[in-house]
């Protein structure tokens, strides 16, 4: 069974992600958290925005053996 690692690079507006399988990059992308239609009051509700991203990409998260998130300084 292949080992999958999901790497997350969170930002204020976007979340970059990359999915590796046995150290080989198999998919990557950018999720725009400020997509059209989001209300201005919701734009600083980062936990909710990240949850929406996770919910929209559930299969990718479920298939990962490990999730690595870049620490912001």
Secondary structure, DSSP 8 states (H G I E B T S, - for coil): ---EEEEEEE-SSEEEEEEEETTEEEEEEEEETT-TT--GGGTT-HHHHHHHHHHHTHHHHHH-SEEEE----
